[in-house]
Amino acid sequence: MDSEKWQTLVVKHYFDEVVEAMRRQLIRFTIQSPEPHIWSEKEKTQLLTWMTELRS
């Protein structure tokens, strides 16, 4: 994701409660990560779970 798309994600809010919660948690993951977009195994599992939920 380029910086422009990231900025859009950070400031955009969603009316769907679940998607909004995912957006906020993704931002938390990024802030807490020692390097941008380097995810822990727990975070990777959460991201994959969200992808599965969104697709169904």
Secondary structure, DSSP 8 states (H G I E B T S, - for coil): --HHHHHHHHH---SSHHHHHHHHHHHHHHHHSSSTT---HHHHHHHHHHHHHHH-
